[in-house]
Amino acid sequence: MGSLSVASRDATVPFYDAFIDGMRELSRAQGKNIGYRFFFADGHAERLDALAAELLAQPIDVVVVGPPQALRALQKATATVPIVMANVSNAVGNRFIASLARPGGNITGITAQNEVVLGKLIEQLRAAAPLARRIAVLVNESNPSHRAFWEAAQAACAALGLVPLRVVAGGLLSYAADFAQNYRDAASDVDKILRGAKPADLPVAQPTRYQLALNLKTARALELTMPQSLLLQATEVIE
């Protein structure tokens, strides 16, 4: 099986380690009954189309993919090789699948639904900085999901009386699906496909675990006191 990522090998180690662990739990051992070919664009999104073609030229039975930029390249390159999403956001809006229940085509897996949880993230940011009136939103124009992210951020900010901005330096908090867990869970769909299942028949799942990370260094720099309610919810606190 293969995988394509817009990031570097080092940046994706925790995710692929979780995936390989998930495959091992399903009795898929590297060098025995499965082999891996991982391709990395090292942050150069313009290389994805060529890398997708190179990957698919290999004898690949199924491909696992995380970022939507990489999935877009794979979607353009093949309509037959099964593809399992691990962290792709806005899967329906980006027309990767027809619906969560009936994905159709050759793509299934897990959609991160980041555009859905963005409203919760902004609520938590408001709790951390109750006097703030302008919220900066980091966007990546090469990511096909970021239009949906920006629209969701605008809607959430409007509901809270906040003004969204498109520039940020230094992170205060993050709230998103546990990406490593998504990769581990994606192993189940890969195993099913290797056993003969068709992607079109496998409903797309949503994340089962979310993480809240708080950066107290940034909070101190901004002279903010992080509410105890957020500290109790946090899965990671950066001192």
N, C-alpha and C positions, 0 to 999 in steps of 0.2 A: 504494500500500500504506500501511498505518497501523501505529501502535504506541502502546501505553499503558503509562505508568510511574507508580508511586506516588511517585517522587522528583521533583526539580526538573530543569529543562532543563540547568542548569549541572552538576549532579551526574552526569548521564548522558552528557555530551559525549564522553568517551573511548570509551564503548561504542557509541554511535550513529555516531561517526566510523569506528570499526573496521568496523561493519556496512556503512556506505556504501562504504568502501574495498573490502570483500568483494564487494559488488554491482557496483562499477565493474570489478573484475577479471573479472567474469562478463559484461561488456559491457552492464551496466545503468546508464545514465547519467541522472542527474536532469535533467529538462527535455527529454529526448529520448525515451526509451522507458520511463521510470518516474517517478512522483511520490511524495512522502512527506508524510504527515500524522501528526505526533507530538503526543500528548496527555500532559500532565503533571499529577499531583495535588499536586505541591509538598509532599509529606509528609503530606497529609490523606487518609488511607485511606478515610474516609467519603465522599469525592467520587468514588470509582472507579466505582461503579455508574452514576452519571449520566454520567460521562465515557465509559464504555464504550458507553452508548446513543448518545451524541452522535457518537462515532467511527464506530460501525456504521451510523449514518444517512447517512454519506458513501458515495460509490461506491468501496468498498474491495474489492480482490481477495484480499488476504491481510494478516494482522496478525502482527507480531513482538512478543513480550512477554518481559520478564525476570523480575520478582518474582512470586511465587505469588499475592500479594493481587490484582494486576492480572489475572492469568490467571483467578482465581476469578470476578471481575466479568465478564470476557469470556465465560467458560464459561456463566454464567447468562444472558447476553444473546443468545448465538447457538449453534446446534448445526450450522450450515451453513457459515459463513464460515471458511476455512482459517486456523488459528492455528499459528505456529511459535514454540516456546519457545527462548529463548536462555540463560537462567540459572535456570530453575525447578528447585527442589529437590524431592525426594520425590514425583516425578511420579506414580508408581503408588500410593503410600500416600495421596496426596491425591485419588485417583480422577480425575486429569486424563486419564490414559490407562489402557488395559487392561493393557498390558505394553510393555516396551521393544521387543521384536521385532515385536509386532503392536499398535500403539497404538489402532487402531480410531477411529471418530468423526472429528472435524475438527481434532485436535490432534496435532502431531508436533514434531520439533526436537531440542534438546539439553537433557538434565537435568543440573543441576550436581552432584547427588549429595552435597551438603554433609553430609548426615546420615551418609554412609558414611565420609568423610574426617575426620570429627570425632574419631574415635579416634586417628588419626595426629597430629592437632593436639595432643591432650592428651598423647600420648607425647613430642612435641617440647617442650611446656611443662614436662613433668616433667624432661626433660634440661636445660632452661635453669634450672630452680629445683628441684634434686634434694632439697632439705630441705623443700619445701612439702608440706603435708598437706591443705590446703583449696584448691580451684580454683574461681574465680568464672566463671560462664558467662553471657554477655550474651544475653538473650532478648527477642523482640519479640512480644508476645501477639497483635498483629494479623496476624502472618504464620502462615498455616495450617501451615507446615512446622516451626515452632518446637517443637511438641509432640514431633515426631520427634527434633529436635535435643537437647532436654532428656533424652529417654529414652536416646539414644545417649551423651550426656555422662555420665549416671548409670552406664551399663553400663561405659564405658571407665574411669571413676574407680574403680568397684568392683574392676575387674581389677587396678588399680595401687595399691589401698589408699588412695585419696584420697577426700575428702569434697567433692562439688560444691555450690556456692552459686549463687543466682540474682541477685547484684548485682555490678557491676564499675565501676571508675572508672579510665580510662587503660589503653591496650592495650600488652601486652608483645610479642606476636607473633601472626601470623595465618598460616593455611595453608588455601588454597582453590584452586579452579579459576581459571584466568586468564579472568576474565569478558569482557574485551575480545576475546580470542581466540574465546570461545564465540559472541559476536555476529558476528564475522567468519565463523565456520564456519556459523552459521545462515543466512547469505546463500545458501548452496548449496541448502538446502531451499526457501527462498523462490523461487529461480530455477526449481527443478524444478516447484513448484506453478504458477508463472506459465506454465510450458510445458505444463501439463496434468496433472501428477501429482496424486494424491489423498493427503491427509495419512495416511489409514488404511493406505496401502500403503508409507509411508516409515518404516522403523525409527527409533526414537529413539536418538540417539547419546549417548555419555558424553564428558566433557572429555578432551582430548588433552594438555593442559598445565596444570600446577599451579604456584602461586607460594607461596614462604615469605618473609614479611616480618618483620624483626626491628627492634624499637624500642630502640636502645641508650640513649636518654634515659630511658626508663622503667626499663630495667635498672639504670642508675646510681642512679636514685632509690630503687630497691628494694635497692641494694647487692648486685646480682647480677653475676657474671662470665659472659658468654655463652660457652658452649663453642665451641671452634674448629670442631668437627664441624658445628654448626648454622650458623656463619658461612660455612662453605664451601658449604653447601646453599642459602643465602639467595639469592633473586632480587632482594630489596630490603633495604637496611640504612638505617634512619633514625638519623642522628647527632644 
